Amino acid sequence: MSQAKRIPGGPSQQGLEMIGEKLKELEGRVKAAVARIVKVKGEKSLLERRVEELKATISGRSEQMKTLEAGRKKDQEQLSRLQRERDAVRLKIDRVLEEIAKIEASVEPEP
């Protein structure tokens, strides 16, 4: 086994400066990463709120659609009922007109 050799007197001034520069560079990168994390968390929070707003909008629109569909169904039923009533009235009018024609035919003098 070999032992690591120690540099007598510690690292040189140039080595310390290089280590200091690397530490500053690393610190800058860490600060940039932290800033990005904070920014992304803020964006995530905004997006989560927007998603909740959209969910509420969708839920509201879904309820509106249900209400409109129920109203449309009711209107369709009423329209069908009115059409049946109209047909019944038309039939009665046709019968009355037939009776009037019979009466007129029986009352008119023959030439």
SULSULPE-V437772 format. One record per pair of residues at least 6 apart in sequence whose C-alpha atoms are under 6 Angstrom apart, sorted by the first residue. I is the first residue (numbers start at 1). J is the second residue. Records with the same first field share a line. If there is no record, write none. Layout:
I = J  J
//
This chain:
none
//
